[in-house]
Amino acid sequence: MHLHELKPAKGARHKTKRVGRGTGSGHGKTSGRGQKGQNARSQGFRLGFEGGQMPLAQRIPKLPGFKNPFKKLYDVVNLSKLSRFEDGATIDAAALVEAGLVHGNREIKILGAGRMKRRLSVEVHAISNSAREAIEKAGGSVKVLAEKKAPAEEKAPSPPRGEGRGEGQTERKLR
């Protein structure tokens, strides 16, 4: 047998359907596409079209990232602003609002920018480490109102996947 003698198997090749070549063929006029509608059009529909539903590309956010709904917002006060209080004074939310340093509708955080010259007793919701050190170095005291909870006792680590539950079943299957 030679290459020029090779032929496809019987029934493997089909003639292409010639549509739109007159009504006598049975595939004329609308060429088997029916009357009107989306499937009768030649263009079809554009890439990403979802049948009128809002496309995925328009449903997802335009920019990356997200807004954290649990973000803590603080009114911030620097150490340098605390020098207006008298030596030995107790500074809490009410004193800071009265002095005009905060608005009073948020929790308060003390930051360590500036020098601490006076001995103050500070009661706030949060404080930076540098501010705490500066206040305590000057002889003052710090009380954090909403101290973060200590982590609960650590529970035993869960066994790796494939171990633990259902061990007996796998052994029975293997036997």
Residue, then its C-alpha position, 0 to 999 in steps of 0.5 A: m500500500h502506498l500513500h496515494e492509495l490511502k482513503p478515509a473510512k466509509g462514512a467518516r467524511h460528510k459534505t457541508k450543509r449548504v444553507g441559504r440556497g433556495t427554499g427547495s432545499g429546506h434550508g433556504k431563506t432563514s437558513g435553519r435559524g428560525q424567524k427573529g431573535q438573538n440566535a437569528r442575528s449574524q453577530g450573536f452577542r458580545l464577549g461577557f454578555e450575560g443575557g441582560q443580567m448585570p455582567l460579572a465585570q460590572r458587579i465586582p469592585k473597580l479597585p482592589g482592597f476592601k473597607n474593614p467594617f470593624k476598624k477602630l477609629y481613635d481621636v489621637v492626642n500627642l504627648s506634647k499637647l498634654s503639657r498644658f495640664e498641671d503637674g499631678a493632674t488626672i487626664d481622662a476623656a472628660a478633661l481632654v474634651e474640656a481642653g478641646l483636644v478631642h471631640g468626645n465621640r470616639e475612643i482616645k489614643i495617646l501617641g508619643a510625639g513630643r516630650m513629657k515634662r509633668r507627672l500626670s495620671v492618664e486614663v485613655h482607651a489606647i496608648s502607644n508604647s513610647a508614650r507609656e514609657a515617657i509618662e512612666k519615666a516622668g513619674g506618672s501612671v497610665k490606665v488603659l480603659a479598654e484593655k485587650k482581653a488575654p487570649a483564652e487557654e490554647k486548645a489542643p491542636s486538631p489532628p492533621r487531615g486524614e487522621g482522627r475521624g474515620e480511621g477504621q473505615t479506611e483500614r477496612k477498605l484496604r483489607 
